Amino acid sequence: MMSLWDALRMNMMISYQELVRTFPRTEQFQKHTNSHSTGTTVLHLSKNSVPGYRFILANEGLVNIYAQYAKSIFSKVNTTIEENNCLSELRDTLLPKLLSGEITLPEAEQAVSEAENV
């Protein structure tokens, strides 16, 4: 077992980015941080609780297999977020104009078509 801090100091996490992106969401890590939290209204986490988190570091072969799958998933997530942001901007631009009568539906469809081509 190795602490997160030791792994980071050894620069081991550079090739383990996908693993680092996901392990904070694990039930074990959540339990660890919750058990080291103090406070009632606003929870505070001590500065040593995250670097002191201990875990078993998988060998590089297993991490590479995981990374191969995780990269494609994160890529899809990022693409979806970008598409969602674009659609939100388009909605926020067109909806007020449609509701006020500033533009008509054919003009809005043309604006959407132009935005898709960008």
N, CA and C of each residue as an Amber inpcrd file, in Angstrom:
protein
   354
   0.8410000  -1.1780000   0.0000000   0.0000000   0.0000000   0.0000000
   0.8800000   1.2330000   0.0000000   0.3740000   2.2560000  -0.6480000
   1.1220000   3.4970000  -0.7990000   0.1730000   4.6510000  -0.5390000
   0.6950000   5.7280000   0.0050000  -0.1630000   6.8990000   0.2200000
  -0.2350000   7.6940000  -1.0760000  -1.3000000   8.4330000  -1.2100000
  -1.4670000   9.2910000  -2.3790000  -0.3140000  10.2750000  -2.4650000
   0.0820000  10.8220000  -1.3270000   1.1720000  11.7920000  -1.2910000
   2.4670000  11.1850000  -1.8150000   2.7850000   9.9520000  -1.3880000
   4.0070000   9.2870000  -1.8520000   3.9780000   9.0820000  -3.3600000
   2.8270000   8.6800000  -3.8660000   2.7110000   8.4510000  -5.3090000
   2.8930000   9.7480000  -6.0790000   2.3140000  10.8270000  -5.5740000
   2.4460000  12.1180000  -6.2540000   3.8830000  12.6230000  -6.2060000
   4.5420000  12.4480000  -5.0550000   5.9290000  12.8860000  -4.9450000
   6.8300000  12.1270000  -5.9040000   6.4910000  10.8920000  -6.1730000
   7.3060000  10.0730000  -7.0710000   6.9140000  10.2870000  -8.5330000
   5.9930000  11.2290000  -8.7840000   5.4920000  11.5090000 -10.1350000
   4.8890000  10.2800000 -10.7970000   4.4000000   9.3680000  -9.9960000
   3.8100000   8.1560000 -10.5530000   2.4320000   8.4270000 -11.1320000
   1.7870000   9.4800000 -10.6600000   0.4160000   9.7080000 -11.0800000
   0.2980000  10.3310000 -12.4630000   1.3850000  10.7680000 -13.0450000
   1.2970000  11.3720000 -14.3710000   0.7400000  10.3690000 -15.3690000
   1.1720000   9.1320000 -15.3100000   0.6650000   8.1230000 -16.2310000
  -0.6240000   7.4880000 -15.7130000  -1.0960000   7.9220000 -14.5750000
  -2.2770000   7.3440000 -13.9650000  -3.4130000   8.3630000 -13.8760000
  -3.4650000   9.2880000 -14.8220000  -4.4330000  10.3860000 -14.7420000
  -5.8740000   9.9100000 -14.6470000  -6.2490000   8.9290000 -15.4580000
  -7.6350000   8.4670000 -15.4310000  -7.9770000   7.8320000 -14.0900000
  -7.0160000   7.1290000 -13.5170000  -7.2330000   6.5230000 -12.2070000
  -7.4180000   7.6080000 -11.1510000  -6.5990000   8.6370000 -11.2130000
  -6.6840000   9.7330000 -10.2480000  -7.9960000  10.4940000 -10.4110000
  -8.5010000  10.5740000 -11.6430000  -9.7580000  11.2810000 -11.8720000
 -10.9450000  10.5300000 -11.2910000 -10.8280000   9.2190000 -11.1530000
 -11.9830000   8.4410000 -10.7290000 -11.9380000   7.9660000  -9.2870000
 -10.7530000   7.7480000  -8.7220000 -10.7570000   7.1520000  -7.3880000
 -11.3410000   8.0560000  -6.3150000 -11.3150000   9.4100000  -6.4350000
 -11.9920000  10.2080000  -5.4040000 -13.4990000   9.9550000  -5.3370000
 -14.0560000   9.3580000  -6.3710000 -15.4940000   9.0740000  -6.3810000
 -15.8110000   7.6970000  -5.7920000 -14.7870000   6.9380000  -5.4520000
 -15.0270000   5.6040000  -4.9220000 -15.6160000   5.6730000  -3.5200000
 -16.3450000   4.6540000  -3.1770000 -16.9750000   4.5940000  -1.8620000
 -15.9230000   4.6070000  -0.7550000 -14.7980000   3.9070000  -0.9570000
 -13.7540000   3.8580000   0.0630000 -13.1560000   5.2450000   0.3140000
 -12.8910000   5.9860000  -0.7610000 -12.3120000   7.3200000  -0.5930000
 -13.3150000   8.2520000   0.0720000 -14.5800000   8.1420000  -0.3140000
 -15.6220000   8.9700000   0.3030000 -15.7280000   8.6820000   1.7960000
 -15.6790000   7.4020000   2.1680000 -15.7290000   7.0440000   3.5900000
 -14.5150000   7.6090000   4.3220000 -13.3490000   7.5090000   3.6830000
 -12.1200000   8.0200000   4.2860000 -12.2420000   9.5240000   4.5530000
 -12.6490000  10.2810000   3.5600000 -12.7370000  11.7320000   3.7420000
 -13.8380000  12.0990000   4.7350000 -14.9500000  11.3790000   4.7010000
 -16.0260000  11.6650000   5.6660000 -15.5780000  11.3850000   7.0930000
 -14.7800000  10.3350000   7.2730000 -14.3300000   9.9990000   8.6300000
 -13.3010000  11.0030000   9.1490000 -12.6810000  11.7660000   8.2450000
 -11.6930000  12.7610000   8.6550000 -12.2520000  14.1850000   8.6120000
 -13.5540000  14.3060000   8.4080000 -14.1910000  15.6250000   8.3470000
 -14.6410000  16.0560000   9.7350000 -14.5750000  17.3560000   9.9660000
 -15.0710000  17.9230000  11.2220000 -16.0170000  19.0660000  10.8860000
 -16.8180000  19.4390000  11.8460000 -17.7570000  20.5390000  11.6440000
 -19.1730000  20.0210000  11.5340000 -20.1250000  20.8860000  11.7940000
 -21.5260000  20.4790000  11.7240000 -22.2430000  21.1310000  10.5510000
 -22.0910000  22.4260000  10.3900000 -22.7570000  23.1220000   9.3000000
 -21.9120000  23.0600000   8.0380000 -20.6540000  23.3940000   8.1700000
 -19.7150000  23.3410000   7.0530000 -18.6430000  22.3190000   7.4080000
 -18.5260000  21.2780000   6.5960000 -17.5330000  20.2510000   6.8780000
 -16.1420000  20.7310000   6.4930000 -15.1850000  20.4170000   7.3240000
 -13.7910000  20.7660000   7.0720000 -12.9820000  19.4850000   7.0130000
 -12.0650000  19.4280000   6.0820000 -11.2180000  18.2630000   5.8970000
  -9.7980000  18.6630000   6.2650000  -9.1600000  17.8810000   7.1220000
  -7.8060000  18.2490000   7.5270000  -6.8620000  18.1400000   6.3370000
  -5.8070000  18.9390000   6.3660000  -4.8990000  18.9980000   5.2220000
  -4.1300000  17.7050000   5.0170000  -4.0700000  16.8390000   5.9960000
  -3.3340000  15.5790000   5.8560000  -4.2130000  14.4030000   5.4750000
  -5.5380000  14.5770000   5.4700000  -6.3960000  13.4310000   5.2260000
  -6.3680000  12.9360000   3.7900000  -6.2930000  13.8230000   2.8100000
  -6.2400000  13.3550000   1.4200000  -4.8550000  12.8130000   1.0830000
  -3.7660000  13.5560000   1.3550000  -2.4530000  12.9820000   1.0610000
  -2.1720000  11.7010000   1.8510000  -2.8120000  11.5270000   3.0070000
  -2.5880000  10.3410000   3.8140000  -3.4340000   9.1510000   3.4140000
  -4.3150000   9.3360000   2.4360000  -5.1660000   8.2300000   1.9810000
  -4.2840000   7.1310000   1.3960000  -4.4570000   5.9240000   1.8820000
  -3.6230000   4.8090000   1.4400000  -4.4330000   3.9080000   0.5210000
  -3.7870000   3.4430000  -0.5200000  -4.4500000   2.5790000  -1.4910000
  -3.4180000   1.6600000  -2.1360000  -3.9010000   0.6310000  -2.7650000
  -3.0230000  -0.2900000  -3.4750000  -2.8790000   0.2340000  -4.8950000
  -1.6610000   0.4500000  -5.3030000  -1.3890000   0.9650000  -6.6370000
  -1.2530000  -0.2060000  -7.5970000  -2.1270000  -0.2840000  -8.5680000
  -2.1000000  -1.3790000  -9.5360000  -0.8530000  -1.2670000 -10.4060000
  -0.4710000  -2.3980000 -10.9810000   0.7000000  -2.3460000 -11.8670000
   0.3550000  -1.5730000 -13.1320000   1.3690000  -1.1330000 -13.8130000
   1.1830000  -0.2340000 -14.9600000   0.3540000  -0.8710000 -16.0750000
   0.4870000  -2.1750000 -16.2590000  -0.2920000  -2.8620000 -17.2970000
  -1.7860000  -2.7530000 -17.0500000  -2.2060000  -3.0050000 -15.8200000
  -3.6260000  -2.8990000 -15.4840000  -4.1180000  -1.4650000 -15.6030000
  -3.2950000  -0.5340000 -15.1540000  -3.6810000   0.8740000 -15.2340000
  -3.8210000   1.2960000 -16.6840000  -2.9450000   0.8330000 -17.5630000
  -3.0450000   1.1780000 -18.9900000  -4.3130000   0.6270000 -19.6100000
  -4.7050000  -0.5940000 -19.2290000  -5.9630000  -1.1710000 -19.7380000
  -7.1370000  -0.3240000 -19.2690000  -7.1230000   0.0270000 -17.9790000
  -8.1770000   0.8780000 -17.4370000  -8.1930000   2.2280000 -18.1500000
  -7.0120000   2.8050000 -18.3380000  -6.9060000   4.1260000 -18.9610000
  -7.4720000   4.1180000 -20.3750000  -7.2670000   3.0270000 -21.0800000
  -7.7770000   2.9190000 -22.4480000  -9.3000000   3.0610000 -22.4690000
  -9.9740000   2.3990000 -21.5520000 -11.4310000   2.5010000 -21.4750000
 -11.8640000   3.8530000 -20.9170000 -11.1890000   4.2960000 -19.8780000
 -11.5750000   5.5440000 -19.2240000 -11.3950000   6.7420000 -20.1470000
 -10.3320000   6.7640000 -20.9500000 -10.1060000   7.8960000 -21.8500000
 -11.2610000   8.0570000 -22.8180000 -11.7530000   6.9500000 -23.3700000
 -12.8630000   7.0660000 -24.3240000 -14.1260000   7.5570000 -23.6200000
 -14.3470000   7.1160000 -22.3960000 -15.5270000   7.5680000 -21.6470000
 -15.4050000   9.0500000 -21.3270000 -14.2330000   9.4880000 -20.8270000
 -14.0440000  10.9010000 -20.5100000 -14.1300000  11.7630000 -21.7650000
 -13.6670000  11.2400000 -22.8780000 -13.7580000  11.9760000 -24.1370000
 -15.2240000  12.1950000 -24.5200000 -16.0380000  11.1510000 -24.3850000
 -17.4630000  11.2700000 -24.6840000 -18.1430000  12.2450000 -23.7270000
 -17.7690000  12.1880000 -22.4620000 -18.3380000  13.1070000 -21.4760000
 -17.9870000  14.5430000 -21.8440000 -16.7320000  14.8000000 -22.1760000
 -16.3090000  16.1520000 -22.5410000 -17.0220000  16.6440000 -23.7950000
 -17.1710000  15.7710000 -24.7800000 -17.8820000  16.1420000 -26.0060000
 -19.3360000  16.4930000 -25.6950000 -19.9660000  15.7080000 -24.8510000
 -21.3570000  15.9620000 -24.4700000 -21.4820000  17.2880000 -23.7190000
 -20.5340000  17.5810000 -22.8510000 -20.5530000  18.8500000 -22.1160000
 -20.4170000  20.0250000 -23.0820000 -19.5110000  19.9130000 -24.0490000
 -19.3350000  20.9800000 -25.0320000 -20.6000000  21.1780000 -25.8590000
 -21.2190000  20.0800000 -26.2940000 -22.4630000  20.1770000 -27.0610000
 -23.5650000  20.8170000 -26.2200000 -23.6390000  20.4330000 -24.9480000
 -24.6480000  20.9910000 -24.0550000 -24.4510000  22.4920000 -23.8720000
 -23.2000000  22.9100000 -23.7180000 -22.9170000  24.3470000 -23.5790000
 -23.3310000  25.1140000 -24.8270000 -23.0470000  24.5470000 -25.9900000
 -23.4220000  25.1900000 -27.2600000 -24.9380000  25.3100000 -27.3700000
 -25.6420000  24.2260000 -27.0340000 -27.0980000  24.2500000 -27.1050000
 -27.6930000  25.2340000 -26.0940000 -27.0950000  25.3290000 -24.9260000
 -27.5780000  26.2840000 -23.9210000 -27.4220000  27.7170000 -24.4070000
 -26.2790000  28.0190000 -25.0080000 -26.0430000  29.3620000 -25.5410000
 -27.0470000  29.6770000 -26.6460000 -27.2830000  28.6980000 -27.5080000
 -28.2330000  28.8820000 -28.5980000 -29.6390000  29.1300000 -28.0500000
 -30.0360000  28.3470000 -27.0620000 -31.3470000  28.5270000 -26.4240000
 -31.4580000  29.9060000 -25.7960000 -30.4160000  30.2920000 -25.0530000
 -30.4450000  31.5750000 -24.3650000 -30.4640000  32.7550000 -25.3340000
 -29.9350000  32.5570000 -26.5200000 -29.9410000  33.6120000 -27.5370000
 -31.2700000  33.6700000 -28.2810000 -31.7720000  32.5000000 -28.6880000
 -32.9560000  32.4730000 -29.5500000 -34.2820000  32.5890000 -28.7980000
 -34.4000000  31.9880000 -27.6590000 -35.6920000  31.9590000 -26.9620000
 -36.2480000  33.3520000 -26.6690000 -35.4640000  34.2540000 -26.0940000
 -36.0260000  35.5910000 -25.8550000 -36.4610000  36.2850000 -27.1450000
 -35.7060000  36.0730000 -28.2210000 -36.0610000  36.7080000 -29.4950000
 -37.3370000  36.1120000 -30.0600000 -37.5040000  34.8050000 -29.9110000
 -38.7360000  34.1580000 -30.3830000 -39.9410000  34.6310000 -29.5710000
 -39.7800000  34.6800000 -28.2540000 -40.8950000  35.0810000 -27.3900000
 -41.2960000  36.5350000 -27.5950000 -40.3300000  37.3940000 -27.9010000
 -40.6480000  38.8060000 -28.1010000 -41.1510000  39.0900000 -29.5170000
 -41.0200000  38.1210000 -30.4010000 -41.4430000  38.3210000 -31.7830000
 -40.3820000  38.9880000 -32.6350000 -39.1890000  39.1680000 -32.0820000
 -38.0920000  39.7970000 -32.8260000 -37.7020000  38.9560000 -34.0430000
 -37.7720000  37.6270000 -33.8840000 -37.5260000  36.7400000 -35.0200000
 -38.6500000  35.7190000 -35.0860000 -38.7960000  35.1200000 -36.2590000
 -39.8190000  34.0940000 -36.4560000 -39.1540000  32.7270000 -36.4730000
 -39.9640000  31.6960000 -36.4850000 -39.4390000  30.3420000 -36.4480000
 -38.5220000  30.0370000 -37.6370000 -38.8670000  30.4190000 -38.8710000
 -37.9400000  30.1580000 -39.9710000 -36.5700000  30.8260000 -39.7690000
 -36.5740000  32.0390000 -39.2210000 -35.2970000  32.7230000 -38.9600000
 -34.5080000  31.9970000 -37.8640000 -35.2080000  31.4860000 -36.8590000
 -34.5480000  30.7400000 -35.7870000 -33.9600000  29.4460000 -36.3250000
 -34.6870000  28.7670000 -37.2030000 -34.1880000  27.5270000 -37.8010000
 -32.9220000  27.8020000 -38.6140000 -32.9120000  28.9400000 -39.3030000
 -31.7370000  29.3130000 -40.0920000 -30.5470000  29.5850000 -39.1530000
 -30.7970000  30.2450000 -38.0390000 -29.7240000  30.5250000 -37.0730000
 -29.1650000  29.2350000 -36.4940000 -30.0340000  28.2660000 -36.2020000
 -29.5910000  26.9690000 -35.6960000 -28.7680000  26.2600000 -36.7370000
 -29.2190000  26.2980000 -37.9720000 -28.4740000  25.6740000 -39.0670000
 -27.0890000  26.2800000 -39.2180000 -26.9940000  27.5980000 -39.1150000
 -25.7020000  28.2670000 -39.2080000 -24.8030000  27.9140000 -38.0270000
 -25.3910000  27.7700000 -36.8500000 -24.6150000  27.4160000 -35.6580000
 -24.0800000  25.9890000 -35.7640000 -24.8390000  25.0870000 -36.3860000
 -24.3820000  23.7070000 -36.5610000 -23.1920000  23.6220000 -37.4980000
 -23.1230000  24.5330000 -38.4500000 -22.0480000  24.5160000 -39.4390000
 -20.7620000  25.1360000 -38.9240000 -20.8220000  25.8070000 -37.7820000
 -19.6300000  26.4650000 -37.2360000 -18.7200000  25.4730000 -36.5760000
